Amino acid sequence: MYRNPFQIPSDYNGFGCVLSAPMPDAHITVKFVSRDGPAGRAGLKVNDSIVGINDADTTSMSLDDVQNIFKRTYLSFLHGQDSSVSLNVLRRKRQHVTRF
């Protein structure tokens, strides 16, 4: 499917990525990454599966739970507080850790 590179997806978040949950109890999947956003600069890629956030397993988390963690982190950044998040990512059956 063609995506206009100048069109920002409606579910885009402040970290520069779009996430989806394909089905209940499945890992959260990255569907879009802005190269210039924090997620792109941290090395997150399309089709990465987020299996952990800040050392917490995401298996039982909903998409809303994960988005809320991202929002709280972004609000902390806006208020000058610690704003980093650590993601455990499954990419092509290999686990990676990225921080942004």
Secondary structure by P-SEA (a helix, b strand, c coil): cccccccccccccccccccccccccccbbbccccccccccccccccccccccccccccccccaaaaaaaaaaaaaaaaacccbbbbbbcccccbbbbbcc
